[in-house]
Amino acid sequence: MIRALAATELRVLWRNRTALFTAGLLPLALGVFWLFAYPRQTPGQWATVIALQLAVVVGMSLYLTATSTIVARRCHLVLNRLRTGELSDSALLAGLLAPSVVTALAQLIVLGTADILAGAPAPADPSALALAVLAGLSLAGTAALATTLITPSPERSNVTGLPLVFVLIIGAVVLTLDTTGSLPHILMAIPGTTIGRFAALAYHGNTWAPGTGGVPAALPAVAALIFWPIMFAALTRKRFRWDQSNRKVGISTMESTHE
């Protein structure tokens, strides 16, 4: 059931010309632009390019697209109809998020291939790069669900979502430029900085070496990677709206107790 729902949503997504541009072509174009516009002489500069690409893909292809999709389904009363089926609430939302996640992963593969062809060096710590991808996907996916709480219509999704996209991009860049790890750990509280930190660690290495104050370099980023998705998921679980009114709020964990 969840696979069928995800496949249907993916077809609907790619039949939408606006989504095809904003979720498909624009992130790829920006990723390629940064690849050739930004200096790439050192591993640190490559870390910045890759963090920018990752931030714009998860920000636009996953976060904004998923927010708009779920709000549109709510406005058209599709969410309530889907709840009458066999899927649990969590599985239903996962099915709605899946097309955006798949799109983002496909774009990251394309951009990663372009980076390799352009001469990107192998990361010193590939696991840190994998954590950067995980941080971006988990943050953007759960943030999309939370942003639907304050988004009244699909047309307003860019208004409510763009601030976080800018924060993701700026946070990713700032942390890759911090080559010494001297910036305060409190900056990890800003969404998106985990992407930049893990991308920097992927190319500089010493992921678990003691940093500022003797704290392992990756530890604050790992804490932020866990904190933000859990916080957004908890907020969604409590306040998610299944229709335009406030009558049906929250997420049920039961398979067959939908209203």
C-alpha positions as CSV (number, residue, x, y, z in Angstrom):
1,M,0.0,0.0,0.0
2,I,2.7,2.5,0.9
3,R,4.6,1.7,-2.2
4,A,1.5,2.2,-4.4
5,L,0.8,5.5,-2.7
6,A,4.4,6.7,-3.1
7,A,4.4,5.7,-6.8
8,T,1.1,7.5,-7.4
9,E,2.4,10.7,-5.7
10,L,5.6,10.5,-7.7
11,R,3.6,10.4,-11.0
12,V,1.5,13.3,-9.9
13,L,4.6,15.3,-8.9
14,W,6.3,14.9,-12.2
15,R,3.2,15.8,-14.2
16,N,3.1,19.2,-12.5
17,R,5.2,21.6,-14.6
18,T,5.8,24.0,-11.7
19,A,7.1,21.1,-9.6
20,L,9.2,19.9,-12.5
21,F,10.9,23.2,-12.5
22,T,11.2,24.1,-8.9
23,A,11.9,20.5,-7.6
24,G,13.6,19.1,-10.6
25,L,15.5,21.5,-12.8
26,L,16.2,24.5,-10.5
27,P,18.1,22.6,-7.8
28,L,20.2,20.8,-10.4
29,A,20.9,24.0,-12.2
30,L,22.0,25.7,-9.0
31,G,24.1,22.7,-8.0
32,V,25.9,22.7,-11.4
33,F,26.3,26.5,-11.2
34,W,28.0,26.4,-7.8
35,L,30.2,23.5,-9.1
36,F,31.7,25.7,-11.8
37,A,31.4,29.2,-10.2
38,Y,33.0,28.4,-6.8
39,P,36.8,27.9,-6.5
40,R,37.7,24.2,-6.2
41,Q,41.4,24.1,-5.6
42,T,41.4,22.7,-2.1
43,P,39.5,20.0,-0.2
44,G,37.9,22.6,1.9
45,Q,36.5,24.4,-1.1
46,W,35.1,21.2,-2.4
47,A,33.4,20.7,0.9
48,T,31.7,24.1,0.5
49,V,30.5,23.2,-3.0
50,I,29.1,19.9,-1.9
51,A,27.4,21.4,1.2
52,L,25.8,24.0,-1.0
53,Q,24.6,21.3,-3.4
54,L,23.2,19.2,-0.6
55,A,21.5,22.1,1.1
56,V,19.7,23.4,-2.0
57,V,18.6,19.9,-3.0
58,V,17.1,19.0,0.3
59,G,15.8,22.5,0.8
60,M,14.0,22.8,-2.5
61,S,13.4,19.2,-3.8
62,L,12.5,17.7,-0.5
63,Y,11.5,20.4,2.0
64,L,9.5,22.9,-0.2
65,T,8.1,20.2,-2.4
66,A,6.9,18.0,0.4
67,T,5.4,20.9,2.2
68,S,3.4,22.0,-0.8
69,T,2.3,18.5,-1.7
70,I,1.0,17.7,1.8
71,V,-0.8,21.0,2.1
72,A,-2.4,20.6,-1.3
73,R,-3.6,17.1,-0.3
74,R,-5.1,18.6,2.9
75,C,-6.8,21.4,1.0
76,H,-8.4,19.0,-1.4
77,L,-9.5,16.7,1.4
78,V,-7.3,13.9,0.0
79,L,-5.7,13.3,3.4
80,N,-9.0,12.5,5.1
81,R,-9.9,10.1,2.3
82,L,-6.5,8.3,2.5
83,R,-7.0,7.9,6.2
84,T,-10.0,5.6,5.6
85,G,-7.6,3.0,4.0
86,E,-5.4,0.4,5.6
87,L,-2.3,2.6,6.1
88,S,-1.5,4.0,9.5
89,D,-1.1,7.7,9.8
90,S,2.7,7.5,10.0
91,A,2.9,5.2,6.9
92,L,0.5,7.5,5.0
93,L,2.8,10.5,5.7
94,A,5.9,8.5,4.8
95,G,4.2,7.6,1.5
96,L,3.6,11.3,0.8
97,L,7.2,12.2,1.6
98,A,8.7,9.3,-0.4
99,P,8.5,11.0,-3.9
100,S,10.3,14.1,-2.7
101,V,13.0,11.9,-0.9
102,V,13.5,9.8,-4.0
103,T,13.8,13.0,-6.2
104,A,16.3,14.5,-3.8
105,L,18.4,11.3,-3.7
106,A,18.4,11.1,-7.5
107,Q,19.6,14.7,-7.8
108,L,22.3,14.1,-5.3
109,I,23.5,11.1,-7.4
110,V,23.5,13.3,-10.5
111,L,25.4,16.1,-8.8
112,G,27.8,13.7,-7.1
113,T,28.6,12.2,-10.5
114,A,29.2,15.7,-11.9
115,D,31.5,16.5,-9.0
116,I,33.6,13.4,-9.7
117,L,33.8,14.2,-13.4
118,A,34.9,17.7,-12.5
119,G,37.7,16.3,-10.4
120,A,36.4,16.2,-6.8
121,P,38.8,14.4,-4.5
122,A,37.7,11.4,-2.5
123,P,36.6,12.4,1.0
124,A,39.0,11.7,3.8
125,D,36.0,10.3,5.9
126,P,33.2,9.0,3.7
127,S,31.1,8.2,6.8
128,A,30.9,11.9,7.6
129,L,29.7,12.7,4.1
130,A,27.0,10.0,4.5
131,L,26.0,11.7,7.8
132,A,25.7,15.0,6.0
133,V,23.2,13.4,3.6
134,L,21.3,11.8,6.4
135,A,21.2,15.1,8.3
136,G,19.9,16.9,5.3
137,L,17.2,14.4,4.4
138,S,16.0,13.8,8.0
139,L,15.9,17.5,8.8
140,A,14.1,18.5,5.6
141,G,11.6,15.7,5.7
142,T,10.5,16.3,9.3
143,A,10.6,20.1,8.9
144,A,8.3,19.8,5.9
145,L,5.7,18.0,8.0
146,A,6.0,20.7,10.8
147,T,5.8,23.6,8.3
148,T,2.4,22.3,7.1
149,L,1.1,23.4,10.5
150,I,1.6,27.1,9.6
151,T,0.9,26.8,5.8
152,P,-2.7,27.5,4.9
153,S,-2.5,26.7,1.2
154,P,0.0,25.3,-1.4
155,E,0.5,28.8,-2.8
156,R,1.8,30.0,0.6
157,S,4.3,27.1,1.0
158,N,7.1,29.2,-0.5
159,V,6.4,32.0,1.9
160,T,6.4,29.8,5.0
161,G,9.3,27.6,3.7
162,L,11.8,29.9,2.1
163,P,13.2,31.2,5.4
164,L,14.4,27.8,6.4
165,V,15.8,27.1,2.9
166,F,18.0,30.3,3.3
167,V,19.0,29.2,6.8
168,L,20.0,25.7,5.5
169,I,22.2,27.2,2.7
170,I,23.8,29.9,4.9
171,G,24.4,27.4,7.8
172,A,25.9,24.9,5.4
173,V,28.4,27.4,3.9
174,V,29.4,29.0,7.2
175,L,30.4,25.7,8.8
176,T,32.4,24.5,5.8
177,L,34.4,27.7,5.9
178,D,35.3,27.1,9.6
179,T,38.4,25.0,8.9
180,T,39.7,25.2,12.4
181,G,36.6,24.1,14.2
182,S,36.8,27.2,16.4
183,L,33.2,28.4,16.0
184,P,31.1,28.0,19.1
185,H,29.3,24.6,19.4
186,I,26.0,26.5,20.0
187,L,25.9,27.2,16.2
188,M,25.0,23.6,15.8
189,A,21.6,24.6,17.1
190,I,20.9,26.3,13.8
191,P,19.2,24.0,11.3
192,G,21.5,23.2,8.4
193,T,24.8,23.7,10.1
194,T,25.0,20.0,10.5
195,I,25.3,19.6,6.8
196,G,28.2,22.0,6.6
197,R,30.0,20.5,9.6
198,F,29.7,17.0,8.3
199,A,30.8,18.0,4.8
200,A,33.8,19.8,6.3
201,L,34.7,16.8,8.4
202,A,34.3,14.5,5.4
203,Y,37.1,16.4,3.6
204,H,39.3,17.5,6.5
205,G,39.1,14.3,8.4
206,N,39.6,14.0,12.2
207,T,35.8,13.5,12.6
208,W,36.1,12.2,16.1
209,A,39.3,14.0,17.2
210,P,39.0,16.4,20.1
211,G,38.0,19.9,19.0
212,T,37.0,23.1,20.9
213,G,36.9,22.4,24.7
214,G,38.0,18.8,24.1
215,V,34.7,17.8,22.6
216,P,34.9,15.5,19.6
217,A,34.5,17.5,16.4
218,A,31.5,15.6,15.2
219,L,29.6,15.3,18.5
220,P,27.7,18.6,18.5
221,A,26.7,17.9,14.9
222,V,25.5,14.4,15.8
223,A,23.4,15.9,18.7
224,A,21.8,18.4,16.3
225,L,21.2,15.6,13.7
226,I,19.1,13.8,16.3
227,F,17.5,16.8,18.0
228,W,15.9,18.6,15.1
229,P,14.1,15.7,13.4
230,I,12.9,14.5,16.8
231,M,11.6,17.9,17.7
232,F,9.8,18.4,14.3
233,A,8.4,14.9,14.4
234,A,7.1,15.4,18.0
235,L,5.5,18.7,16.9
236,T,3.9,17.1,13.9
237,R,2.6,14.1,15.9
238,K,0.8,16.5,18.3
239,R,-0.5,19.2,16.0
240,F,-0.7,17.8,12.5
241,R,-4.0,18.8,10.8
242,W,-5.7,16.3,8.4
243,D,-8.2,18.9,7.1
244,Q,-8.6,22.6,6.9
245,S,-10.5,22.8,10.2
246,N,-9.0,22.1,13.6
247,R,-11.2,19.1,14.3
248,K,-8.8,16.3,13.3
249,V,-5.4,17.0,14.9
250,G,-2.5,14.7,15.7
251,I,-1.3,11.4,14.4
252,S,-2.7,8.1,15.4
253,T,-0.3,5.1,15.9
254,M,-3.1,2.6,15.3
255,E,-3.7,1.0,11.9
256,S,-7.5,0.9,12.1
257,T,-8.7,3.7,14.4
258,H,-9.0,6.5,11.8
259,E,-12.1,8.5,11.9
